[in-house]
Amino acid sequence: MRLPGRLRSVLDQLINVATELHAETSDFLNEADDQQQWYNRGYANGVVHALEDLGYTEFLAQKCPRDPDDIIKDHRMMPWGQAYQHGFEMGDKETREVIGPLPAP
């Protein structure tokens, strides 16, 4: 499906942000002392989650996979787990603010 230029540009920017954050935080599970990494990883997953939910899955392809939903289950109550959760919520929220549902064909 072709998207209008502005929409495609915004989508590409969101995917790039998520992809870069995902790559930069590849070792976040081993970095409990670096809450920024946890936040950034959560943010990336929040962006991807929102895009999937809004119908953009086909555009994500294999560019930026989302971590399993239970990836932080053992860390949820720790400060770094809360940083991840906050990042996820902000990534999801801000993505929805800048891009809406996939337009009908």
Steps between C-alpha positions, in 0.01 A plus 500: 500500500625845412478767764476876444845664511464676836356192668773280353766745619364499857472121495859463376625736771319304772637171370852647487477623860378162622763312297785717627388479863455125467855460366653734761339308785570144386660417837254687723410190707859491627506872583277536807701802613425689177134594523526713185569185298192336650288806427628515142432131442150541638448806280604306189261219587221750569546654155488160332200394709304812401589461132391136504177592679427780252540268199855571381640150556578440133718813492699385801588170330818377665642849557422524867371196687320550829623316808270240655241655731645321803864599443517705822270286715776433756595870511160673492512626860863611489592861409644390163187298425287803581722710270434246222124509564495880499698503174255251347201712601658819363606335173149366451333831593725726296478275195121516512522879531700542178348229283147369493355172379597376156273670246243281330601395147 
